[in-house]
Amino acid sequence: MIRVSILSLFLFIQLSIQAQHSLMGSISDESGEGIAGATIVDQGTFLGAVSDAQGSFTLKGIKPGKHVIKIEFLGMIDLLDTLEIQSDFEKNFRMKANPYIIDELVVEATRAGKSTPMTREEISKEQIEANNLGQDLPILLNQSVSMVTTSDAGAGVGYTGMRIRGSDATRINVTVNGVPINDAESHGVFWVNMPDFASTTNSIQIQRGVGTSSNGAAAFGASVNLETTGFDSVSFVELNNSYGSFNTHKHNVIYNSGLISDHFNFEGRMSYIGSDGYIDRSAADLRSYYAAGGYYGKKLLIKGVTFAGHEVTHQAWWGTPESRIQGDDQAMIDHAINNGYSEDQTNNLLTSGRTYNYYTYDNEIDDYAQTHYQVITGYELAPSLYLNVTGHYTRGIGYFEQSKLGDDLAGYGLNYPIIGSDTITNSDLVLRRWLDNHFYGGVYSLKYSKRALHLTFGGSYNRYVGDHYGEIIWSEYAVGTSIRERYYFNSAKKSDLSNYAKAEYFVGKLTFYADIQYRYLEYSAKGVDNDQRPIAINRHFNFLNPKAGVNYRMNSANNFYFSIAQSSREPVRSDFTDANAGVVPKPEFLTNGELGWQFTRKNLRLGANAYVMYYQDQLVLTGEVNDVGSPIRTNVSESYRTGLEFSAAMTSEFGLFWRPNLTLSQNKITKFNETLYDYTTGFDIVIKSHAKSDIAFSPSIIAGSQLGYQTKFGLSAALLSKYVGKQYLDNTSDNKRAIAPYLVNDIRLSYQINGKYWKNLELSLLINNILDELYESNGYTYSYIYGTTITENFYYPQAGRNWLAGVKWRF
């Protein structure tokens, strides 16, 4: 396979270097002043260039014939020109100011530009829609570089997650239209709260590493910047319906008004997604909407956006014991005994197969609703000077319901009831644990572009107020509580103030970049936690995050960049609440270096970069638990990630295309102390030291491939392959605590049908895991000593061969 891949790459390179001619010229505005940083693209190929400080450009490698040239620059109307090129060709282009301030202005400040020396990946709306048949957004991004995705229910609907360069969701900064999406306390992103959001996403930029300064949570592995759909001059209504394995189905209707009275545009979406899930009792019922309306003027943009999701998801959080996956009956019985399973729980374990779910209570659900509001404004204060101000508010409220068997009532702050002569200490219970929160604030950016200098000033202020509380809604025995009485309650508040300044300066073929961000955070929480421990947190943090780099565009085919950046991150809520008494978690710091090369020819685009990510005081799980059994994360002094990332895109004139990517990395903790508890003769603590152990969930090899064929009559076919190397479940590099490597292949087919009664009719079929690979994509582990070391591994099995079919009808 490797030899075939190298041969294919060599052939594509040989074909690409047959190009002979160059397009040269300059880009200027209506006054004749050169525009630096404009992009020039030969449509239908990968050829492109960026204008220099004087607005000059050279586009090499053009074959003889007709070419459609597209030129883009923020604030200007896209320019399209068809040229007949038979030899070296020179032409100067003059761009006109856009009569409307467009939506791209909103996200421009937090994104990396074409000449920004940061490692990035652009994902278009067409790429998102190709697989959008109901699965959550992380699954749709599975082919991205250094990406690993997972699904609790095993079918890509419900609770799903992503890791980039081994970093989980709490370390990935996510914004929508520049507004932070990460939860203020956990830093997590719960895509289940935003069902079918992909259907109203216009573009996504993934910056790997620290990236440019953004709003919200610190980027400690990557940032994911989403822009919602917006201004469309043509009205349409679109219907999407899909159905597939595990009763997975999606239905939505999308509407866009087009341009009304030369200035107004309205759009909306309503969606329903349902699935029974691959795992037993893991059904999801997901409802959502999106609505937006705006005024688009020459110097003013005012737009209102609201989107909401309500999810009811049956819990599949527990995972499947390793013994159940291996079908080892004796090991399953031992597991049941070690964990105090009842007879019913043991029978469930022994009879369920790979789709085992620990939860058997019929209403073991997560029920949460989240509504987002954004008011977006854009102003042209002067030529080349743009201001964006966005206000936002998010309301979230919901609970998860759990059945608890034989729990000690004292753990809920309850007195033991006396029935007759018996004192009742344990009872079966049904609980609801609530989260009731508000998140609001504003983001702004001021962007100036004149000649060789591009400046951006921006920042945000965000405020979070949240209540955590629990209710006992049923008990086997009367425990003396009133209806909706709370057995715990605590409240939290967090303020996040951030300001940044970015500068790009073009000098010949070089672009110099500098970026500095200041963040000030306050976090406080008080009350009683669910384990009846008091909470009293009041912390303040000051962070200064500098970034700098240089981009060198050697010619139209070769581009090089280098950057170094720092990021700082506060501990999350659980680091405070789960810490042992007297222990205060420290903030984490990351220094990230990126060195990259990009090569472009007519039918070939190559990218390669090397990265180093050096962490100080990274918080990791050690196996230690606090006095009520909650896992503790502890700061480790030094850890690092270093790797090489490769990507390519190749097309042929016959419709064939291939888009492979590969990541090779090392992810190490310099010194790691594992904590084990020895229950053999009491309660002893054993510390095992590990040198240069692997960071958990950080595979050393990740590879993806999209190999396909696009016909001229509307039929498209692609083979999607994903390989993920071995992942350790903890930081000990113990092969007995690992997720096995896996290779999964999917097939995607689509057919577009032309007709006079519709604008677009498309039929799609996605066959996932075509070779029926049995694999697990996530898991966890814990170990203890009882005479001997006992390790309990849990995994999240993913579905075998399954399918989704869809119909998209736009008219």
N, C-alpha and C positions, 0 to 999 in steps of 0.2 A: 504493500500500500504506500509506504514511504517513497519507494522508487518511482511508482506511477505518479505520485503527487509532484515529485521533483521534475520528472520528465514533462508533465503537463505545464508546470510553471515555466520551464525552459522554452517550450514551444510557444507559449503565450508571449514571452519576452522577445523571441525571435520574430514573431509576427508584428509586434508593436514597433520594433526599431526600423521597420521598412518605411515608416512615415518620412516625408522629405522636406516639407515646407514650414515656414514660420509666418505668423501674423504679428505685426508690430504696430505700435501706435500709442495713443494717449487717451486718458479719460478726463474730461473737464466738466464743470457746471455751466450754467447758462451764461455766466459772465466770462467764461473762458479760463477760469482758475482751475488748475489741476487738482484732481481728487486722489488722495492717497488712501490705499486700503480697499479700493473697489475690486470686486471679483469679476473675472472674465472667464466664461466657461463655453467650451464647444459642446453644444447640446448633443446628446446621444453618445458621447464619449466621456472619458474621465479627464480629458485635457482641461486645464484651468491655469489661471495666473492671478496674481494680485498686483495692483498698480503700486508703484513706488512713491517716494515723497513728492515727485513732480507730476505724478499721474501717469507716468510712462509704463508700458508693459511689453512683454514679448511672450508669445504663445507658440511654442515649438512642437514639431512632430505631427503636423497636419498633412493628411493625404490629399491629393488632388480631388476636386469636386466641389459640390455645394455643401456649405456648412452654416448652421444656425448658431449665431453667437449671442449669448445672453450675458448682460452686464448688470450687476446689482450693487447698490449702496444704500444704507439706511437714510431715509428721508428723500430719496430720489425714485422716480418711476423706473421700474425694470425696463431695460432697453433690449429689444430683440432685433437682430439684423441678419439677413441671409446673404452670404457672400459666396461668390464663385472664385475659388482659390486654385490656381494652376501653377503658381510659383510663389516665392516670397512676396508677401502682401503687406502693405502699410495703409492704416486707416486710423483717423482720429475720431473719437466718439464724444458727443456732447449730451449730457444727461439733463433732464428737466426735473424740477422739484415736484414731489408728489403732492397733488392737491388735497390729499387726506393724510392725517397722522395715523399710521397703521399699528396693528396690535403688536408687531414685532418689537416696537419701541419698548414695550413693557418688560420683556425678558432680556433685552440686549445687554443691560447693565450687569447681570449676573452670569452671562454666558461668555465663553471664550470665543474670540473672533478668529478669522482665517489666519491671522498672523500672530495670534497669541501663543506663546511658547508653552502650552500645557497639553497634556495627553487627553484627547477627547474623541468622542464618537457621536456622529449625527444620525438620528433615526427619524425618517420622514413619516408623514401620515400614511403614505402608500405601503411602507414596510410594516407599520403597525397593523393596518387593515388586512394584510395578507393572511394572518392567522387568527383574526379576531372573530372567533365563533362562540365565545362565552367564557373562555378561561381568563383568569385574572392577569393584570398587567405584568407582574414578574414573569409569568410563564411565557408571555408574548415576547419578552426581552431575552429569552433563553439563549439565543445565538449571539448575543453581545460578547465582546472580548472580556475574558476573565470572569465571566458570569456563571454562577451556580444557583439554580432555583430549586424550590421544594414546595410540596403541598401536603398539609396535614391529612386531608381526606384522600390524597393519592390521585386525584383526577384534575387538579388545577383549578378547582372552584372552592371558595371558602377561605380558610386561612392559608395563605401562601406567602412565601418569602424569597428574598434574594440575598446572595453574598457576592461582592465584587472584590477581587484580590484577597479573598478570605475574610473580608470584613462584613459583619452582619448589618441588619437594617438600622441598628442603633448608632452605627458609625458611618452611615451614608446620609448626607444632607439631601433632602428632597424639598423642592419648591414647586408651586403651581402659580404661574404668572408672577413669579418673584416672591410669593407669600409662603412662609414656612409651613410644612405639613407634618414634620416630625412631632411626636408627642412631647410636650414640654418637660415631663417628668422622666419618662423612660427612654426618650429619644427614638423610640420605635416608630415604624410606619405600618399601619394596619390597612392594607389595601382592601380588605373585606368591607371596610367602612365606605369605600368609594367604588361600588359595583359598576362595571361597564364604563369606567372612566376613559378607557382607551377609545371609545367611540366618539368622544369629544376632545381628543388630544390631537393637536395639529402637528406638533414636533416635539422631540425629546433630544436633549443633549446630555450625554454621560461624560463627565470629566473624571478620569481615574486618578487617584492620588488626592492631594490636598486641593488642587485646582485653584481657580480664581476665588476671590472673596464673594461670599453669598450671604443670604439672610437666614437666621435660625441656627439649628444645631451645627456643630463643627463637623467638617468633612474629614474623617479619619481613615477612609478607604476610597471614597468616591463621592460625587455629587450627581444627582439626577434632577435635571431642570426641565419641567414640563410647561408647554404653552398650550392653552386651550384653543379650540377653533374660534374663528372670528369673522371678520369682514369678508363677505362674498357678494359679488355684484350680480350673481345669478340666483334666482329663487329655485328651491327644490324641496321635495318631500322624499324621504328615503325610509324604506321598511326593511328590517333585517330579521330573519327568522332562522334558527338553527336547532338541530336536535342530534343527539348522539348517545353513546354508551352511558350507562348508569343513570338513565333518564335525565341526562343533562340537556337543558334547553334554554334558549335565549330569544327574547322578543324585544325589539325596540322600534321606535319611530323617531326620526330626526327631521327637523324642519329648519329651513333658512329662508328668510323673507327676500333675500337679495337687497339691492339698494333701493330705498324708498325716499322719494323727494330729494334725491342727490346726496343725502346726508345720513339717513337712518338705516340701521340693520338690526334684525331680530333673529334669534335662533333658539332652538330648544331640543330636548331629548327626553323621552321617558323609556325606562328599561325594566325588564324583569328577567332574572336569571334564577334557575332552579337546578338542583342536582341531588341525587341520592348519595353520591360519593362512592368511591371504591371501597373505603373502609366501612365496616358495619356501623350503622347508626351515625353517619357523618353527613347527613343531608344539610343542604343550604338553601335558604329562601332569601333572595337578595332583590331589593327594589331600590330604584334610584331615579333621579331626574337632574336635568341641567337646563338652565335658562339664562339667556343673556340678551341685552339690548343696548345699543349705543348710538351716540351721535359722532359722526366722523367729519371733521372740518379741516380746512387747510392748516390752521394753527391750533386746533383744539380737538381733543378726543375725550369723551366722557362715556364710560361704559359701566353697566351694572352686571354682575355675574353672581348667580347662586347655583349651587349644586348640593345634593343631599343623597344620603344612602341610609337605608334601614336594613340591617342584616339580622336574620335569625338562623344561627348556625349550630348544629348539634356538635358537641365537643368531641374532638379526636386528638386531644393534646397529649394524652398519656404515652402514646407510642406502643409498639409491640415488642414484648420481651424477645431476646435473641433465641431463647429455647423454643418459643412458639414458631419463629421463622424457620428454624432448623428442624422442627418436628420432633424434638427430643422429649418424649413423654416423661422420663424420669427427671430431667432437668426442669421441666415445667412444674412437676409436683414439688421439687425442691424449692423452686421460686415461689410457689404458692405458700408453702410452709414458712419460708423465711420472711414473707411479707404479710403473714397472718390472713390469708384469703379465707373467705367462707366457702361452704360447699358449693353454692351457686357460682361464686366467682371462679372457683377452681374448675367447675364444669365448663364455664364459658371459655376459659383459657384452653382447655383440652380439646374443645370441639369446634373452635372458630376458624382455624386456618390462618393464612397470611392476612386476612382482612379483620383480624381480632381487634376489638375495641374494649378497653377496660370498663368503660362506662356503659351500664345497662339500664339506668334510670331513664324513663321515656321522655323526660323533659330536661335532660342534661344539656342545656342550651346556653348560647351567648346571644343576648338580645340587646342590640345597641343601635342608636340612631345618631347621625351626625349631619349637621347642616352648616354649609359654608356660605358666607356672603362676602363679596368683594366689590368695591367701588373704585374703578380705575380711571385715572385722568392723565392725559398727556398734553403738553403745551410746547409750541415752538416759540420760545421767548425771543429768539433772534435767529437769523440764518446760521445754521450749524450749531444751534444751542437748544437742547431739548430737556424738558423737565417732566418726570413721571412721579406722581403721588398716588399711592393705592392704600385705601383703608380696608380693613378686613375684620370679620367676626366669625367665630366658629362656636357652635353650640353642640355639645355632646352629652348624651344621657343614656344610660342603659345598665344592664346587669348581666352576670352569668349565674345560672342556677345550678346547684350541685346537691347530690345526695351523699350524705355521710353516714356510714354504718358503724354503730357502736362507739361513737366518739365520747371522750371524757367531757362532761358538762362543764367542769372547771375551766377548760380551755376556751369557753365562751363567756367567762365571767359570771356563770350561773351557780347558784347554790344547789346542793344535791337535794332533790325532793324525797320525802319519806312517804311511802305508800304502805299502809299497814305497819308492819314491823320492819319493812325492808327500806334501806337507804339506796336510792338509785344513783349510781355514779356515771353510768354510760347510757346513751340513747341513740337510736337512729334519728337523723335530722335531715331536713331539706333547707338549704340556705340560699339566699340571694345576696351577692356582693355587688354593690352599686358603685358606679363612677358617674359623677354629675359635675360637668366642668364648662368653663367659658374661656375662650382664647381670643384676644382681640389686639389690635394695634395698627401700625401703619408702616409702609416701606416707601422709600423715595430714591430717585436717582436723577442726577443732573449730568447730561452728556454733551461734550463739546468736541467737534471735529473740524479742524481747520488746517489745511495744507498737511504738513507732516506730523502734526500733533493731535492726538486723540486723548481727551481727559474724561474721566467718569468719577463723580462723587456720589456716594450713596450710603444707605444704611436703613435701619429699622428700629422701631421700639415695639416690643410685644409683651403682653401681660397675660398671665395664666392664673386662673382661680379654680380650684377643683376640690370637691368633697369625695372622700372615700368612706363608705359605710356598709354595714352588713345587717341583714335581717334573718331571723329564724322564722320561716313561714310554715313549718310543720315539725312536730316532734312526736316520737313514739310515746313519750310520757309527758304529762303536763309539767312544764318547767316554770310556770308562774310568770310568763312574759305576756305582754299585751300585743295586740295586732300592730304590725309594723314597728315594733320595738327594735332598736338598734343594739346589737351586741358589741359593736365597735363603731367609732366615728373619728375621723381625722380630716383636717383640711390643709390645703397647701396653696402657696402663692409663689409665683416666680415672675421676675421682671428681667428682660433681656434687651439691653441697649447696644446697638452696634453702628459703627460708622467706618467707611472705607474710602480710600482714594486710589484710583488706578490711572496709569499713564502709559500710552504707547507712542513711541517716537520713531518715525521712518527716516533712515539715513541710507540712501542707495538701496542695496539689497538686504540691509539689516533692519530689523525692527527691535527696538529695545523696550522692555516691559518692566514696570515696577508697580507694586500693589502693597498697600499696608492697611490693616484692619485693627480697630480697637473694639473690644467687647467688654461690657460690664454686666454682671449677673448678680441677682439677689434671689436666694431660694430659702423659703421658710416653710415648715410644716409642724403641726402640733395636734395632739389628741392621743387616741389609743388605736394601735394597729390591730389587724385581724387576729394576731397571736396574743393579744392582750398586753403587749408591751407598750409603754408610753413612748410617744414620739415628741422630740423637741429638737428641731433643726433650725438653724439660722446661720446661713453662710453667704459670703460675698466673694466674688471672683473678678479679677482684672486680667484681661488677656490682650497681648499685642502680637499680631500675626503678620510678619513681613513676607513678601514674595518678590522675586525678581527673575528675569530671564531674557534671552535673546533668541530671535528667529532669523535664520539666514536662508533667503531664497536664492540659491545659487543660480538656478535657471528655471525655465518653466517645467522642467521634469523633476528637479531635485530640491527638496526643502529640508533644512535641519533646524532643530531647536534644542535649547537647554534651559532648564529652570530649577530653582531651589525655593522651597516654600515651607513655612512653619504653620502648624495649627495647634490649638490648645483646647482642652475639653474638660468640662466639669464632671464630677461623678454623678451618676443617675440616682433616682430616688432610692432604689433597692440597695445601693452601696451604703447609704446612710442607715436605712431602717433595718438591714440585715447584719450590720457590723456588730461585733462584740462590744460590750460596754467599754467605754474609754478609748475605742479605736475610731479615728477620724480618717476617712479615705482622702487621698490626695488627688489633685487634678492630673490629667495626662497631657503629655506633650509629644508632638510628632514633627520631625524634620524630613522633608521629602525632596529627593532629587530626581529629575526626569531628563533623559537624553534621547531624542528621537530623530527619525529620518522618514521622509515621505517621498515616494517616487511615483510619477504619473506619466502615462503614455495614453495613446488613443483608446486602447482596449484593456489597459492594465493599470491598476493602482496598487501600490505596495506600501506598507507601513511597518516600521519596526521601532521599538523603543526599549530602553533599559531604565529600570527604576530602583531606587533605594528608599525605603521608608524606615527610619530609625525612631523608635518609641522610647520615651522615658516615663517611668512610673505607669506603664500600661496596667489596667485593671483586668485580672484574669481569675478564673475559677481555680481553686487549689484542691478542692475536696473537703475543705474545712466547712463546718456548719456552726451556726450560732447556738445559743442555749435553748432555742425552741426548734432546732432542726433545719432552719433555712440556710441554703447555700450562701457562702460568702465569697465575694471577689476581693482579691488582695493586690495591692500595687507590686509589680515586679520592676526592678530598677532599670533593666535594659532588655529590649527585644527588637527584632527587625524583620522586615520583609524585603527581599531583593529578587528581581526577576527580569525576564525578557518577554516582550509581547510582540507578536507578529500578526498582521492581517493583510488580506489581499482581496481584490475584486477584479474579476476578469470576465470579459464578454467576447463573443465572436460575432461576425456578421451573419452567421447562420442561426443566431438565437440562443446559442449555448451560453451559460454563465456559471461561474464558480466563485463563491465567497467563503474562503477558509479563514480560520484564525487559530492561534496557538499561544498558550502561556506556559512558560517554564519558570519555576520560582523556588526559592528557599524561604522558609518562614520560621524563625527561631526565637526562643527565649534563652538568653545567655545563661541564666541560672534560675532553676525553678524548684521550689520546695513543695512536694506533695504531702498533704495531711491525710493520714488514715486513722480511724478509730478502732481500737482493739477492745472488743466486748467479751473476750475469753474469760477473764477473771474479774471483770468490773468495767472500768471506763478509762482506758489508757490512750494516749495520743502518740502516734508514730509518725516521724517526719522522714520522708525519703527525698534525697536531693538528686536533681537531674541537671546535667550540663548540656547546653545547646539542644534542648528538646524542641520538637515541632509545635508550632502554635495550632491549637485545635481548629478543625474545619477549614484548613488551608491546604488544599491539594497542590502538589508540586507540578502537576500537569493538568491543564484544562484545554480542550480543543473543540472547535466547532466547524461545521461545514454546511454550506448550502450549494448544492449542485443541481442545476436545472436547465430547462429549455422553455423559451418563450416563442410561440409561433406568431405569425402575422395575422392569423384568423381568430385570435382570442383565446387559444388554449395555452395554459401554462402548467408546467409540472416541475416539482422540485423534491429532492431527497435532502432532508435535514438530519444531520448527524451531530451528536454531542458526546464527547468523552470527558469524564471526570475521574481523576486519579484518586488514589487512596486518601481518605481523610481520617485523622485521629479524632476521637470523641473527647479527649481531654489533652492536657499538655505534657503527657508523660512519654509520648512516642512509643507506647505499648501496642504492638500489633494485635493483641487480643482485645483492644478497645479501639476499633477502627471501623470505618465504613469501607466496604470493598469497592474497588474501581468499577465503573460501569460505562457501557457504550450503548446509547439509545438512538434508534433511527426512526424518523417520521417521514411520511409521504404527504405532500400537499398538491392538490389538483384544483384548478379553477378554469372556468370557461365563461367568457363574456359574450353575450348575444346582442347583436345590434337589432334595433326595431324602431319603428316610427312612433310607437305609443309610449316609449320610455326613454330616458336619458342614459340609463345604464341598467343592465340586468346581468347579474353575475351568479353563477353556481359554483359552490366550493365544497371540497371534500378534504378532510384532514384525518389521516390514519396515523395515530400516535403509537410509538413502540411497535413498529411493524413486525419485528422479529420476536416479540413477546418476551423481552428480557425481564427477568426477575431481579429487581434491584431496590435499594433503599437510598434515599437522598439526604437524610438527616437523622439525628439521633441524640442520645445522651447516655451518660454512664455514671455510676457511683460504685465505690468499693469500700469494704470494711473487713476487719479481721475477726473471725470467730474460730479459733483454733488454726485456721488457715485463711488465706486471703480470698474473699468472695467478691467477685465483680458482677454487677448487674448491668447489662447493656440493653438499651431500648432503641428501636429503629422505627422509621416511618416508611413503610413499604409504598411503592408507587405502582400505579395500575399497569397491567400487562397490555396486550394489544387492545386498543379502543379507538373509537372513531367519532367524528363530528361532521355533519353535513349542513350547509347553509345556503340560503337564497338572499341576495341583496337586490332590491328593486328601487331604483331612483327615477322619479318622474317629475 
